[in-house]
């Protein structure tokens, strides 16, 4: 049986290979086993971010932060919000 660190790595590997369905399946299993696993929510946020599903990414990063304010999700959530707030006015004037 894989330990938690190995499961996290497997999720990261699936995400890098763009095998999002398996990544989500595994991360959801972790969350079902322990809904206070901040790293699982962080990884789930990363999966959604890679799919440009910004709202779900932010939601999962927020859950990770609520469990552990020191989680790297703090930075990733801010980045996602910055991306959503960014727009180039010149692109809309053509």
C-alpha positions in Angstrom: 0.0 0.0 0.0 1.3 3.4 -0.9 2.0 5.8 1.8 0.6 9.4 1.8 3.7 10.9 0.2 3.6 8.4 -2.6 -0.1 9.1 -3.2 0.7 12.8 -3.4 3.4 12.1 -6.0 1.1 9.8 -8.0 -1.5 12.6 -8.1 1.3 15.1 -9.3 2.4 12.6 -11.9 -1.1 12.1 -13.3 -1.6 15.9 -13.3 1.7 16.4 -15.2 0.6 13.8 -17.8 -2.7 15.6 -18.1 -4.5 12.4 -16.8 -6.9 14.6 -14.9 -9.6 11.9 -14.4 -7.2 9.6 -12.5 -5.7 12.5 -10.6 -9.2 13.6 -9.5 -10.2 10.1 -8.6 -7.1 9.6 -6.4 -7.3 13.0 -4.7 -11.0 12.5 -4.0 -10.2 9.2 -2.4 -7.7 11.0 -0.1 -10.3 13.6 0.8 -12.9 10.9 1.5 -10.4 9.2 3.9 -9.5 12.5 5.6 -11.4 15.7 4.8 -8.8 17.7 6.8 -6.0 16.8 4.4 -5.0 20.3 3.3 -2.4 18.9 0.8 -5.1 16.9 -1.0 -7.2 20.1 -1.5 -4.0 21.9 -2.7 -3.3 19.2 -5.2 -7.0 19.2 -6.3 -6.7 22.9 -6.8 -3.6 22.4 -9.0 -5.5 19.9 -11.1 -8.3 22.4 -11.8 -5.8 25.2 -12.4 -4.1 23.1 -15.1 -7.5 22.7 -16.7 -8.1 26.5 -16.5 -11.0 25.9 -14.2 -10.2 28.9 -12.1 -13.2 28.9 -9.8 -12.8 25.2 -8.7 -9.0 25.8 -8.3 -9.7 28.8 -6.0 -12.4 26.9 -4.1 -10.0 24.0 -3.4 -7.1 26.3 -2.5 -9.4 28.2 -0.1 -10.3 24.9 1.6 -6.6 24.0 2.0 -5.9 27.4 3.5 -8.8 27.1 5.9 -7.3 23.9 7.2 -3.7 25.1 7.2 -2.9 28.8 6.6 0.7 27.9 5.9 -0.2 25.7 2.9 1.3 26.7 -0.5 -2.3 27.1 -1.6 -2.1 30.7 -0.2 0.2 31.7 -3.0 -1.6 29.7 -5.7 -5.0 31.2 -4.7 -3.6 34.7 -5.0 -2.0 33.9 -8.4 -5.4 32.6 -9.7 -7.2 35.7 -8.5 -4.6 37.9 -10.1 -5.0 36.0 -13.4 -8.8 36.4 -13.3 -8.4 40.1 -12.4 -6.0 40.8 -15.2 -7.2 42.1 -18.5 -5.7 44.1 -21.4 -8.0 47.0 -22.2 -6.3 47.3 -25.6 -7.5 43.9 -26.6 -11.1 45.0 -26.2 -10.7 48.2 -28.3 -10.3 46.5 -31.7 
